[in-house]
Amino acid sequence: MNKLSFFAVVMAAVAFTSCGGKKALPPVQDAETIKIFDQQQLPSGVKAALDSLATAYCNQGLMPILLEGKSGVQLTKTEKQLKPDYLLPPTAADKAATVADKYRMASALSVDTRIADIYDMPVESYKTTIARLTGETDDLSFKVLENAAAVYSTSQELYDTMKAYGRSNFFWQLATASLVEELYVMAQNTEKYITVFDDQKAAGVAQRTALVAEATTFLKEYDDEATPLVQAIEPLKAISATTAEQLKVQLEEAKAVIAEVRNTLLKL
């Protein structure tokens, strides 16, 4: 499916959908005090496109590797003894200098927190670091998360709240960073992680990539901070699998590229 037709399908598919119930949004007067992105500069067509892309993205749900049990990763006691050595250490947060850096790092670390938890690794230092990073963004949107470390969730509720606070552009920082980190984790142990994908879920990985690519391409015309996201996603478009077996092969072939993208995006 080419880019234009894919986008047309996305726009049609999300016209009457949402990601679930919403809590009341904060008062506008409170939101105005921390608004840092002029959403009014966006043409109405671009606003509608970004809203639709965000809805389509969160409708994808969590990446299967972030789930545990029958619908996700299942580890034996022996496997849990073999702790992954490819996760970011919490100290990687020291590399995050700008506000955009902090969003990306918090999102990537949240993915690794979930993987560490599945492997029964200590996660308190991760949670403390993520709380610090999100606090340093001065973004009250994160208050809608019941679990502050679940930044990777990129839910409709989070997007709507970030939009109310004038932070909708940073939603795509979160989405891009979590996607890249998820791909990186999967590429480190394809034999294990591919077991949580059927063909439909595997095809969803390419759809996530296409949605992020589309959104960040729109956004970069109005937000300079989106340019690194466009550059990060471009080489990942090669991941276009429609079956689990194809996904496994593509992740293995792109392993080095994914690692390079991760290092560049997170400034490691």
N, C-alpha and C positions, 0 to 999 in steps of 0.2 A: 504494500500500500504506500503510495507516494505521500509526501509531506502534506500537500494541500488536502488530499482526500482524507488523510488521517485526522487532520484538524477539523474538517467538516463533520466527520463522524463524532469526534469528541464534543463539538459544539451541540450537535443534535442529542447526543446521549445524556448530557448533563443538564439540558434545558429544564427538566422537571425533577431533578434528583438532588439529594443532599446527603451528608455523612451522618445524619442522626440528629438528635435533639440538641437544642442550644440553650445555654443559660443566658440570663439577662446581661446585656453588655454594660460596661461601666458608663457613667454619665459623660456626655460629650465634653462638658467643661473640664473634667478631670483629664480626659484624653488630650485636650488641646495643650496642656502644659508640657507634654513630652513628645508632641508630634514633630517628627524631623524629616518626613518625606512629603513633599507637596503632591498629593494624589490628584489635586485639581489640574495639574499640568497634563495629565493623561487624557487623550481623546476618549470620548464615550465608548467608541468601538474597542479601543485597547483595554479599557477598564472591564468591559463585558467579557472580552477574550480571556483576560487574566483571571477573572472570577470563575469562568467556566473551566479553565485549565486547572485551577486550584481545586475545584470541586471534583473534577475527574481524577486528579492525583490522589486526593484523600479517599476517594471511593475505592481505590486500589487496596486499601487496608494496610496492615502491617506486612512487611516483608516476612515470608515464612520462617526465615532463620532466626527471627526475633521471638518466635513462639516456641513453646516447649510442650512436649507430650504428643498426643495422637495427631494434632494438626501442625506440629512443628518438629523441632529437634528432639531426638530421643537418644540419650547417652547411657551407656552401661556404666557400672561403677568403675570398671577398668578405664574406660574412655575419659571419665571425669578426672582420673588421676593424671592424665596427660594434658596439662594446662596449656592453652594456646600462648605462644610467645610473640604473636604478631599484633597484639592489641596495643593501642596507644597507652603510654603511662600517663597518669593524671598530670605529671609535671610538664607534659607537652603543652599544657595551657599557658605556660610562660611565653610561648611563641606568639600568642594572640595579642596584638598591639592595638589594632583598630576595632571599632564597634563591629564591623562586618566580620573581622577575624574571630571575635568572641562568639558571634552567632554560629559560625561554621565549626569552631572548635567544640562548643557546647554540644552541638548536634552529633558530631563524630564521636565524642566521648560518651554520649548517651547510648549510641549503638554498641560501643565496646562495653559499657556498663552492663547492658542486657546480656551480651555474650558471656562476660565474666560471671554473671549471676547464674547462667545456665550451667557453667562449669564449676559452680560452687566456689568461686574465687571471692576474696574480700572486695566489697564494692563501696565501702563507706568513703574512702578517699576520692573515688570517682564522683559520688553524689555531692560531697562537699565542694569539689572543684567546679562541678556543673552549676551548683547554686551560686558560687562566687561569680562565674562567668555571666550567667543570666542576670544576676544582680547588677553587674557592671555595665550592662546594656541599658539600664534604666527603663526597661520595657515591662510595663505592668501586665502585658498580655500573658506572660508566663504564669500568672496567678490562676488561670483557668485549668492548669494541669494539676490533677490530684497528686500525681507523683512528679516532683520537679525534675527528676532524672529522665523522664519519658519525653524528652524534647523530640526524639526521633518520630513520635507519633504523628506529627504534622497533620492534625485533624482539622475538619471544617470549622469547629468551634475556635480553634487556635487562630486559623486564618481570619475568620470574621472579627475576632477581637483585635488582632494585629491591624486589620483594616480600620477599625474604629479608632485605634490609637495612631494611625498614620504610619504604621510599620509594615504594611503588606509587602513592600519590596523585600524586607528581610525574611519573610516566609520562604522565599526561594533560596536564600542563603542556607536556611535550615534544611530544606528539601534536597538541595544539591549535595550538601556535605554528608547528610545521612545516606543518600543513595551511593555516593562514591565509597563511603566507609563500608557499607553493606556489600558492595561488589568486591571491595578489597578483601574483606573477611571471607567471602565465598570462594574467592580465587586461591586462598591459602590452603583450603582443604576441600576441593571439589568433590572428592569421593564421599565425604560425609554430608556436606551441605546440600548436594544435589538430590539426596534422598527425600528431602522435604518438598520437592517440586514435582508436580505432575505437568503435563504439557501446557495446560491452561495457565498455571502459575508461572511457568517458565516464560510464556509469551508476555505475561504481565510485566516482566523485568524490562523488556524492550519498550513496552508502552510507557512505563514510568520514565525511562530515559527520554523518549520522544516528547512527553509532556513537559519535562523540565527544560529540554532544549527549546521547545516552542515558547514557553513562558519567558525564559531568560533572554531569548532573542528579541521579543517584544520589549522587555524591560530595559535592556541596555541602551536603548535610544533615549531614555529619560533618566537613567540612574547609572552613573559610572561604576558603582560597586558591583553591577551585574556582569561587567565585562569578564572578570576572572571565571565566572560561572559558565559563560558561553564557551570560553576557551577550554574549560575542564570537561564539559560535556561532549564537545566535538569529537574527540577520538573514541569516546565510549559509544558513539552511534553504531560502531561495528558490532556491538552486541544486539543482534536482531533476531535472536532465536525464537522459534515457534514450538520447539519441543524441548523437553528436559535434556535429552542427549545433546542436542545442538548447543544448549546453554552451557553445559559442562565443557564442551570442546572450545567454545568461544571464550569462556572465562580462563581456561588454561592458556589459550593463545594470547590473550590480552593481559595476562598476569603482570608483566613488566610495565605495560602501559598504564594499567590501573594504579600501580604503585607510584609511578611518576606523577600521575594526575593528583593522587592523594597528597604526595609530598609538596607539590606546588600549591594546591588549594589551601592546605593547612600550614604552609610555610615551615615545613619540618627541616 
